Amino acid sequence: MCDYDNAIFRLATAQEAELEDYTGEDGLLYCGSCRQPKEAYFPEGKTIFGRDRHPKECDCQRKRRETLEASHREHKHQEEVERLKRTGFTDPAMREWTFENDNGKCPQMHKAYSYVEQWERVSTGNYGLILWGNVGTGKSYFAGCIANALMEKEVSVCMTNFALILNDLAASYKDRNEYIARLCSFPLLILDDFGMERGTEYGLEQVYNVVDSRYRSRKPLIVTTNLTLEELQNPEDTAHARIYDRLTEMCTPVRITGENFRKARAREKMERLKKLLNGKEICL
């Protein structure tokens, strides 16, 4: 929009003078709060619709506009984040797996922070992760923190598992290629509980198709697994070898250590029950 068009727009959208506004010695309208002019003269000799001046934004108006624009941007951002989480998570509980909710007991959590902070380089370099370790050490939570943080940056992430993928593929026989292509379209794909899927020939073939397609897409992949690094590096047969080879090429192993949080919760629950049965007050 040129200066002339801008002037026309401002003229057409002129606001009524407020009670505290006043006319300055130069004949222009001034804001009674910030003391800045709310009008400006056209270049000498020029008029529009018989007027020699046009509205001008004072500091108060600028601040109100900027506040409204910021509110609008935040609203649009929250709408987009909600859309990403609705389409990217297969379990609503995953929304709670955030850095803010972390209990600080995972020694490796700083690596999740770094992965998010370095996302541009991670994405460009196609750096994936294999999160492995004992049951209940927080591997899924670690991955969920990455997913939520990236979604807050409006990066599209899909976090799912092969049990759901295999069920979806079985239900959509004609659209398998389209379904896998959609999985591979996400900038980041997270496969939770890898290795827990059915070990049938059909199941392994579909696992291979997904992993191979992701491999060819050259986009980052994160997997969580209870398999050991030795099991991944020494597969039992060719069917598993061609899957694991691609995974270990795409993804860097990160061992997640720490206490089994499920056992810790079970102990806490047991202690609360004991107090309840003994007639003692419980603070939940």
N, C-alpha and C positions, 0 to 999 in steps of 0.2 A: 504494500500500500504506500503510495507516494505522500509527500507532505501535504499536498492539496487535499487528497482523499482523507488523510488523517484529520485535517482541520474540519472537513465536512462531517466526518463521523463524530468528532467531539462536539461540534455545533448541534448536531441532531440529537445527541445524548446529553445535552446540558442539564444540570440539576438546578433545582430551585435554591436560591440563596438561603442559608440558615440564619436564625435570629441573631447570632453573635457576629456574623460576617459584617464587613464594613467596606466602604469605598475609600481607596487610598488617594493620595494627592495626584497620582498619575491618572486617576479616573477609572482604575481597574478594581474589580471585586477582590477582597482579601479575606482569607480564612481568619475567623475570630479566635481560633485555638492556636494554630502554628504560625500565624502572621505571614503566611506565604500567599502569593497571588493565586487566585483561582481562575484568572483570565490572562490572556496575552493578546497584544495587538498583532494584526496581520502585517506583513511587510508594507512599508509606506506606499500609499496610493491604492492598495488592494482592499476590496471589500467582498463579502459573500452575503447574498440575500440582504444587501443594504447594511450589513454589520461590519464594523472595523475591527472586531475582536472575536476570539474564540475561547472556549473553556480550556483551562489548564489544570493539571492535577497538582493539588497542594500536597504537603507532606502527610496530612491526616488522611486524605483520599488515597494516596499511594499506599500507606500502611494498611488501610482497610482492604484495598484491592489485593495486596500481597498476602494478607491473612486469609482472605476468601480463596485465593488461588492455591495457597498452601493446603487449606482444608480440603479443597477439591482434589488436589493431587493425592493427599493422604487417603481420601475416600476411594479414589480409583485404585490406589495401591492395595488397600485392604481387600477390595473386591477381587483384584487379580490374585492375591495371595490365597484367598479363600477358594477361588476357582482351581488353582494349582493343587491345593491340598485335597480338594474334593475329588479331583481326577487322578492325583498321583499316589494317594494312599489307599491301600486295600483294607485297612483296619483303622477305625477312628481313634483307637488308642495310640496310634503312631503320632498323632498331633501333639501328644504330651511328652514325646521323647525329644526334649530340647536342652540346650546348654543351660537355660535358666533353671530347669528342674533337676539338673544333675546334682547328685549327692556328693560329688568330689572323690568317690572311692575308686574310680578307674584311673590307674597310673598313666594310661596312654591317651587320655582325653585331649591333651594338648595337641596331639596329632590331628584330631578331628577339627579343632580350631584352625590349625595351619592349612588343612585341606580346603576349608571354606575360604580363608583369607587369600590363598593362592589359586583360587578357582580359575581365573583366566589362563594362567600358565598350566594348571592341571588339565583343563579342557583342551587347550591347544596341543599339549604334549601327550594327550590320551593316557593319563596316569590313573590306573585303577588300584583297588585294594582287595586283598583277601584277609578278612578279619577272622582269625581262627583262635581257638582256645577252648578251655573246659566249658561245660554246660553252666549257664547262669552267671557268667562273668560280665555280661553287658554288651555283647557284640552287636545285637540288634539295636540296643539303645544308642550305641556309638554311631551306627549308620543312620539311625533316625535323627540324631542331632545334626548331622551333615545335611540330610534331606530338608529338615525344617528350616535350617539357617539359609540354605540356598534358595528355597522357595520364598523366604522373606526378601531375598534379593531379586525375586521374580525370575528365577531360573527354574525351568520345568524339570521335575524329577519324578520317576516312577519307582516306588518301593513295593515289591511283591515277593512271592515265593513260587517255586516250581509246582507245588501242589495245586495252587490256584491256576497257574498257567496251563498245566496239563488238563485240568477240568475244563477250562475255557476252550482249549484246542479241541478237546473231544466233543464239545457242544457246538463247535463251529467248523465242521469238517471242510466246507467249501471255502472258508475265509481264513485258512491257516496262515497263508503267506502274508495276507493283509494284517492279520493280528500280530505276527512276528515283526513285520515292518513297522507297525505302530510302536511296539516296545523299543525298537532300535532308533526311533525318531527322537526319543527323549535325550536331552543333553547328558543326563546321568541316569543310569539304570542300576537299581539296587536289588539284588536277589538274596532274600533272607533264608536262612536255614538250608543252604545248599547241601546236597547229599542226603536229605531226608525224603526225597521223592521216591516213587516206586521204581524198583530196579528191573522192571520188565524191559524187553527189547524195544517195545513201542515207546516207553517212557524215556529210555536212554537216547533213543533216536531224536525225540522232540527236544530233550535237553541239549543235545548236540546242535540241533538246528538253531535254537535260540542263542547259544553261546557262540556258534560260528557266525551267525548273522551279526551279532554284536561285535565280534572280532573284525568282521569286514567293514562295519560302519565306522571304525576308528574313533569311537567315542568311549569315554570312561565307563567302567563297570566296577561296582563294589559288590562283593559277595560275603556273606557271613556263613560260617560253617563250624560244625563240631568235629570235622575231619582234622587229623593232625597234618602238619606240613609233610611229614614222611609219607603219609598215605597219598597226599596229593602229588608228591614227586615220584612215587613208586606205585602207580596204578596196578590193579589186579589183572586187568585184561585190556585188549585193544580198544574196546568200546569206551571204557573209562579213560584210557590213555589219550585218545584224540580230544576228549573234553578237557581233561586236566592240563594237557599241554598248552592249549589256547588260554586257559585261565591263568596259568603261571607266567605266560608270556605277557599277557595284558595287565596283570595285577601284581602289586608288590605285597608280600605277606607281612601282616602286622599281628603279632600275638597279643591278645587281650588277656590280661592277668587280673588277679584280684579274688576277693571272696565271692562265693556263690550267693548272689543276693536272694535267690529263692529260698535257700536254706536259712539265711539270716531272717527273712520274713517269717518263715515257719517257726523259728525259735521264738521270735517276738510274739507271734500269735499264741504259741503254747504257753508262754509266761502269762499273757493276759488271761487266758482261759483258766490257768491255775488260780490266779488271783480272784477271778470271778467265782469259781467253785468254792473258794475259801471265804467268800463273802467280803472280799476287800474291794475298795473303790478303785476303778480303773480310769486312768486319764487317757483318752483316745486322741 
